[in-house]
Amino acid sequence: MFKKRTIQQEELILMTMEQMVPKDHLLRKIDQTIDLSFINEKTKNLYSQDKGRNCIEPVILFKIVLLQYLYGIKSMRATIKQCETDASFRWYLGIPFGYPIPHYSTFSQNYLRRYVNTPIFEEIFATILELAVSKRLVSGRDLFTDSTHIKANANNKNYKNQVQTVVKQRKLELEKEINSIRQELGKDELVFEDEEETKNIKVSTIDEDSGYYHRDEKEKGFMYLDHRTVDGLNNFIVDAYITPGNVHDSRPYLKRLDYILNKYHFKTKNVGLDSGYYSWEIIEALEKKEVFSAVAYRRFNTNRDDRKKFKYVEELDSYVCPIGHLLPLRNIDKLGYKHYFDSKQCTGCPMLMSCAGKGKRKEIRRHVKQEVYERARERRLSEHGKSLYARRKTTVERSFADSKQNHGYRYATHRGLTKIQDHAWLSCAAQNMKKMALLLHQSDKRGITNLYKLINSFSKRLYGRFFLKLKVHPFFRVYLSSV
């Protein structure tokens, strides 16, 4: 029977906030798992204790930002609008209907006056991560690192060209090894000096801290890079370091790895990296730390396949050509490449044209750290190395995908490197909070199910039908209906 529904918007409802939020809501799981009251203690020294008006609790301000990143809301203004109408948001903040939500500019003003240039954002992230470690959700045994770009809040057409002078970082250990080899060869020592490199770069007039990002087959523009490391056990983020978009992936890696190991005292055994981290400095540093590394190979020169015909003899530090002639070590250059050749052997050789082309001799170059690359190749091609590297797509790459798809990480909503870094800590903290709450909730639910099965099995074996009545006990009846 058709019946027209009457308007019910003004109907009075007698219901508490506790009744309005579903029992299995995500924010309930987060609230049961993670107590954020520590934020008040960590920010207490940033407020006056005896002057001024009563402040809004810092934990409420930070919860609002965490809600923004939990649900991928684009702006603080939109977050506040949703807080005003969403019962679950108000329940999580502890602000019932009838009480005002803080203005959208409140957090921004508190950030400028109190929180900027303080470690509070990193401390919030670290405290949540340490809680996950204490719950044995993070092991630190396997770490996976990669970087992703975040589009800066800047127009790509508004920029100025600027000449930048960069002093190349000297490799003192390599320089010492080069001169020691030259001394053995009876050659003069090389004098190494600081080298300057001049570049013409684009600088945004809107966000000067961003960098112009350009790579093959990728979008170009002003961006930031998130150099992220995740744990291999449950994919928790253990570090998120922000740099301008024109900083290479490998540059901050070793410092950030030391930061992670020193801060959380991980006993890391394995790391998985892509080809952007393929350098002898990183590979050798990981070997010294006794960390197994699976690093993807990067081909530097495609015209060196002829070297496969020449066999390297490690005892003599020489190469043997296809017809058996020995090419001894003759020189080493500033870049660390050893030069192997013998002009007398090549003179009149019938294979000279096939080996050297139009040259008068065949010369082979071998980097002084070639053994480091060869050991890395053996690890990469081993069964353990293949399985370790294959996990990158389900760990760090999945973490980036989750951040961009669900937590609003694709675009920067702020400007300036410091502000982007601070909000990156909070975004990654929200992602870890969500993961921890869901994992622990699943574990508790699984534990109750196993307990019921154990009691049921015990009752069947020992006490027969009397204890089988446990099946219809109200507690288990309610639980089974919810499952």
C-alpha positions in Angstrom: 0.0 0.0 0.0 1.4 3.4 -1.0 1.8 5.9 1.8 3.4 9.3 1.6 6.2 9.7 4.2 5.9 12.7 6.5 8.8 15.1 7.1 10.8 14.1 10.2 13.7 16.5 10.2 12.4 18.3 13.4 11.7 15.1 15.3 13.3 15.1 18.8 15.7 12.2 19.3 16.8 11.2 22.8 20.2 9.5 22.2 23.7 9.8 23.6 26.8 10.3 21.6 27.9 6.8 22.7 24.7 5.3 21.1 25.1 7.2 17.8 28.5 5.8 16.9 28.5 2.1 15.7 30.4 -0.4 17.8 32.7 -1.4 15.0 33.5 2.1 13.8 37.1 2.7 12.9 37.4 5.7 15.3 36.3 3.4 18.1 39.0 0.9 17.3 41.6 3.7 17.2 40.4 5.2 20.5 40.6 1.8 22.2 44.0 1.1 20.8 45.9 4.5 21.0 45.7 7.0 23.9 46.8 10.4 22.5 46.7 12.1 25.9 50.5 12.2 25.8 50.2 15.1 23.4 49.1 17.4 26.2 52.2 16.6 28.3 54.5 17.1 25.4 53.1 20.5 24.5 52.6 21.7 28.1 55.8 23.8 28.0 54.6 25.7 24.9 51.7 27.3 26.8 51.6 29.8 29.7 50.7 28.2 33.0 49.2 31.2 34.7 48.3 33.9 32.1 45.8 34.3 29.2 42.5 32.6 28.4 41.9 28.9 28.7 43.2 27.2 25.6 41.7 24.5 23.5 43.4 21.2 24.5 46.3 20.5 22.2 45.2 16.9 21.9 41.9 18.1 20.3 43.7 20.3 17.8 46.0 17.4 16.8 43.1 15.0 16.6 41.4 17.3 14.1 44.5 17.2 11.9 44.8 13.4 12.3 41.1 13.1 11.2 41.9 15.1 8.1 44.6 12.6 7.1 42.7 9.5 8.2 39.9 10.3 5.8 41.9 12.1 3.2 40.0 15.4 3.5 41.5 18.0 1.2 41.6 21.0 3.6 41.2 22.0 7.2 38.1 24.1 6.4 36.4 21.0 4.9 37.5 18.9 8.0 35.9 21.4 10.4 32.6 21.3 8.4 32.6 17.5 8.6 33.4 17.7 12.4 30.3 19.9 12.9 27.9 17.3 11.4 29.6 13.9 11.8 28.6 12.2 15.1 31.7 9.9 14.9 34.1 12.8 14.5 32.5 14.6 17.5 32.6 11.4 19.6 36.3 11.0 18.9 37.0 14.7 19.7 34.9 14.5 22.8 32.7 17.5 21.7 29.0 16.7 21.9 26.4 18.4 19.6 25.5 21.8 21.0 29.2 22.7 21.6 31.2 24.6 19.0 34.0 23.0 17.0 37.2 25.1 16.9 37.5 27.5 14.0 39.5 26.2 11.0 42.2 28.8 11.5 42.8 27.7 15.2 45.4 25.1 14.4 47.1 27.3 11.9 47.5 30.1 14.4 48.7 27.7 17.1 51.2 26.2 14.6 52.7 29.6 13.8 52.8 30.8 17.4 53.7 27.6 19.2 54.4 24.4 17.2 56.6 25.6 14.3 60.3 24.6 14.7 59.5 22.2 17.5 59.9 18.4 17.5 56.3 17.8 18.6 55.3 16.4 15.2 58.1 14.0 15.0 57.6 13.0 18.7 53.9 12.2 18.0 54.9 10.0 15.1 57.7 8.3 17.1 55.5 7.6 20.1 52.8 5.9 18.0 55.5 3.9 16.2 57.0 2.8 19.6 53.6 1.7 20.7 53.4 -0.5 17.6 56.9 -1.9 18.4 55.8 -2.7 22.0 52.7 -4.5 20.5 55.2 -6.6 18.4 53.6 -5.3 15.2 57.0 -3.9 14.0 60.1 -6.0 14.0 62.7 -3.8 12.2 64.3 -6.9 10.7 63.4 -6.1 7.1 63.4 -2.5 5.9 62.3 -1.2 2.4 63.0 2.3 1.2 61.9 4.3 -1.8 60.8 7.8 -2.6 57.7 9.3 -4.1 56.9 12.8 -5.3 54.3 15.1 -3.8 53.0 17.9 -6.0 53.9 21.3 -4.5 51.2 23.9 -3.9 52.7 26.0 -6.7 52.0 26.9 -10.4 54.6 25.3 -12.7 54.5 28.3 -14.9 55.6 30.8 -12.2 59.3 30.4 -11.8 62.6 32.2 -12.3 65.8 30.8 -13.7 68.7 30.7 -11.2 72.3 29.7 -11.4 73.2 27.4 -8.5 76.8 26.5 -7.6 77.1 23.1 -5.8 80.3 21.9 -4.2 80.6 18.1 -4.9 81.1 16.0 -1.8 84.5 14.5 -1.7 85.0 10.8 -1.2 88.1 10.8 1.1 88.2 7.0 1.4 88.2 6.5 -2.3 90.9 9.3 -2.8 93.2 7.5 -0.3 92.8 4.2 -2.0 93.4 5.7 -5.5 96.7 7.3 -4.3 97.8 4.1 -2.6 97.4 2.2 -5.9 99.2 4.9 -7.8 102.1 4.7 -5.3 102.3 0.9 -6.0 102.5 1.6 -9.7 105.3 4.2 -9.2 103.1 7.2 -10.3 102.7 10.6 -8.7 100.0 11.1 -6.2 96.9 13.0 -7.4 95.9 16.2 -5.7 92.1 16.2 -5.0 90.4 19.6 -4.5 86.8 20.6 -3.9 85.0 20.7 -7.2 82.2 23.1 -7.9 79.4 22.4 -10.3 77.3 25.1 -11.8 73.7 24.4 -12.7 70.8 26.4 -14.2 67.7 25.5 -12.2 64.1 26.5 -12.0 63.0 28.1 -8.8 59.3 28.5 -8.0 58.2 32.1 -7.1 55.3 30.7 -5.1 57.1 27.9 -3.0 60.8 28.4 -3.2 61.5 25.4 -1.1 60.1 23.0 -3.7 62.3 21.5 -6.4 61.7 21.1 -10.1 61.2 17.3 -10.6 61.9 15.9 -14.1 62.4 12.2 -14.9 61.8 10.2 -18.0 58.2 9.1 -18.5 57.1 10.9 -15.4 55.2 14.2 -14.8 57.4 17.3 -14.5 56.8 20.1 -12.2 57.6 21.6 -8.8 57.4 18.9 -6.2 58.7 17.5 -2.9 60.1 14.0 -2.4 59.1 11.7 0.5 62.0 9.4 1.2 60.1 6.7 3.1 61.2 3.5 4.9 58.7 0.9 5.9 59.0 -2.3 8.0 58.5 -5.6 6.3 56.4 -7.3 9.0 53.2 -5.3 8.8 54.1 -2.4 6.5 54.4 0.2 9.2 56.1 3.5 8.2 59.3 3.9 10.3 60.6 7.1 8.6 59.3 9.8 6.2 62.0 12.4 5.3 61.0 15.3 3.0 63.3 16.9 0.5 62.8 19.2 -2.5 61.9 17.3 -5.7 65.3 17.8 -7.3 67.2 15.8 -4.6 68.4 12.3 -5.7 66.9 9.3 -3.9 70.2 8.0 -2.7 71.6 11.2 -1.2 69.8 11.1 2.3 69.6 7.3 2.5 72.5 6.4 4.8 71.9 9.3 7.2 68.2 8.3 7.5 69.1 4.6 8.0 71.4 5.6 10.9 68.6 7.7 12.3 66.2 4.8 12.3 68.7 2.3 13.8 69.8 4.7 16.5 66.3 5.9 17.4 64.4 2.6 17.5 67.3 0.2 18.2 66.3 -2.1 15.3 68.4 -5.1 14.6 68.0 -4.9 10.9 69.1 -7.9 8.8 67.8 -7.1 5.3 67.0 -4.1 3.1 65.4 -3.9 -0.3 66.1 -1.0 -2.6 65.5 -0.1 -6.2 68.1 0.9 -8.8 68.2 4.6 -7.6 70.2 3.4 -4.6 72.7 1.4 -6.7 76.0 3.0 -5.6 79.1 1.5 -4.1 78.9 3.9 -1.1 75.5 2.6 -0.1 76.3 -1.1 -0.8 79.6 -1.0 1.1 78.1 0.9 4.0 75.4 -1.8 4.3 78.1 -4.5 4.2 79.9 -2.9 7.1 76.7 -2.9 9.1 76.3 -6.6 8.2 73.0 -5.9 6.5 72.0 -8.1 3.6 71.0 -5.8 0.7 69.0 -6.6 -2.4 69.6 -3.6 -4.7 68.3 -3.5 -8.3 70.9 -3.1 -11.0 71.4 0.1 -12.9 73.2 -0.2 -16.3 75.7 2.7 -16.6 77.1 1.9 -20.0 75.5 -0.3 -22.6 78.6 -0.6 -24.8 80.7 -2.7 -22.6 79.5 -6.2 -23.5 83.0 -7.0 -25.0 84.4 -7.2 -21.5 82.7 -10.5 -21.1 85.3 -12.0 -23.5 88.1 -10.9 -21.2 88.7 -12.9 -18.0 89.7 -11.0 -14.8 92.4 -12.7 -12.7 92.1 -11.5 -9.2 95.5 -12.8 -8.0 97.4 -10.9 -10.7 94.9 -7.9 -10.8 95.0 -8.3 -14.6 92.8 -9.3 -17.5 93.4 -12.1 -20.0 92.3 -11.5 -23.6 90.5 -14.2 -25.7 93.8 -15.4 -27.2 95.6 -15.6 -23.9 97.5 -12.3 -23.7 97.8 -10.7 -20.3 96.6 -7.1 -19.9 98.2 -5.8 -16.7 97.2 -2.8 -14.6 98.9 0.3 -15.9 97.1 3.3 -14.4 94.2 4.6 -12.3 92.4 7.9 -12.8 90.8 10.4 -10.5 87.3 8.8 -10.8 88.7 5.5 -9.4 88.8 3.5 -12.7 91.8 1.2 -13.3 93.2 1.0 -16.8 94.4 -2.4 -18.1 96.3 -2.5 -21.4 99.5 -3.7 -23.1 100.5 -1.9 -26.3 103.2 -4.4 -27.2 100.9 -7.4 -27.0 98.2 -5.7 -29.1 100.6 -4.7 -31.9 100.2 -7.1 -34.8 97.4 -9.1 -33.0 95.0 -10.6 -35.6 92.0 -9.8 -33.3 92.9 -6.1 -32.8 90.2 -4.9 -35.1 87.5 -6.9 -33.3 88.7 -5.9 -29.9 89.8 -2.2 -30.3 88.1 -1.2 -33.5 90.2 1.7 -35.0 92.3 2.0 -31.9 96.0 0.9 -31.6 95.3 -1.1 -28.4 92.6 -2.7 -26.3 92.1 -1.0 -23.0 89.7 -2.2 -20.3 88.5 0.0 -17.4 87.5 -1.5 -14.0 86.4 0.5 -11.0 88.3 0.1 -7.9 85.1 -0.8 -6.1 84.1 -3.4 -8.7 84.3 -6.1 -6.1 81.5 -4.3 -4.1 79.2 -4.3 -7.2 80.0 -8.0 -7.9 79.1 -9.0 -4.3 75.9 -7.0 -4.7 75.1 -8.8 -7.9 75.5 -12.2 -6.2 73.1 -11.2 -3.4 70.6 -9.8 -5.9 70.6 -13.0 -7.9 70.4 -15.3 -4.9 67.0 -16.9 -3.9 66.9 -14.8 -0.8 67.7 -11.6 -2.7 65.0 -12.3 -5.3 62.3 -12.9 -2.7 63.5 -9.9 -0.7 63.4 -7.5 -3.7 60.0 -8.8 -4.8 58.5 -7.7 -1.5 59.1 -4.0 -2.3 55.9 -3.9 -4.4 53.8 -5.1 -1.4 55.5 -3.0 1.2 56.9 0.5 0.4 55.1 0.8 -3.0 51.8 -0.2 -1.4 52.4 2.2 1.4 52.8 5.1 -1.1 49.6 3.9 -3.0 47.6 3.8 0.3 48.9 7.3 1.2 47.9 8.9 -2.1 44.6 7.0 -2.6 43.2 7.2 0.9 45.1 9.8 2.9 45.4 12.9 0.7 49.1 12.5 0.1 49.1 13.2 -3.6 49.1 17.0 -3.3 50.8 19.3 -0.8 48.3 21.4 1.0 51.0 23.7 2.6 54.1 25.5 1.4 57.6 25.4 2.8 59.8 22.5 3.5 59.4 22.7 7.3 55.6 22.7 7.1 55.5 19.9 4.6 57.8 17.8 6.8 55.7 18.5 10.0 52.4 17.5 8.2 54.1 14.4 6.7 54.9 13.2 10.2 51.2 13.5 11.1 49.9 11.9 7.9 52.2 8.9 8.4 51.2 8.8 12.0 47.5 8.6 11.0 48.3 5.8 8.5 50.1 3.9 11.3 47.3 4.4 13.7 44.7 3.0 11.3 46.9 0.0 10.6 47.6 -0.7 14.3 43.9 -0.4 15.3 42.7 -2.8 12.6 45.4 -5.4 13.2 44.8 -5.4 17.0 41.1 -5.6 16.5 41.4 -8.5 14.2 43.8 -10.2 16.7 41.3 -9.7 19.6 38.4 -11.0 17.5 40.4 -14.1 16.4 41.4 -14.7 20.1 37.7 -14.8 21.2 36.8 -17.1 18.3 39.7 -19.5 19.3 38.6 -19.3 23.0 35.1 -20.3 22.1 36.4 -23.2 19.9 38.6 -24.4 22.7 35.8 -24.3 25.3 33.5 -26.1 22.9 36.0 -28.8 22.2 36.8 -29.2 25.9 33.2 -29.6 26.8 32.6 -32.2 24.1 35.4 -34.4 25.2 35.1 -34.3 29.0 31.6 -33.3 30.1 29.2 -34.3 27.3 25.9 -32.7 26.8 25.9 -30.7 30.1 28.6 -28.4 28.9 27.3 -28.3 25.4 24.7 -25.9 26.7 27.5 -23.3 26.6 26.7 -23.1 22.9 23.4 -21.4 23.7 24.8 -19.2 26.5 23.6 -15.6 25.9 27.2 -14.3 25.7 28.1 -16.7 22.9 24.8 -16.3 21.2 25.3 -12.5 20.9 28.9 -12.9 19.8 28.0 -15.5 17.1 25.2 -13.2 15.8 27.7 -10.3 15.5 30.3 -12.6 13.7 
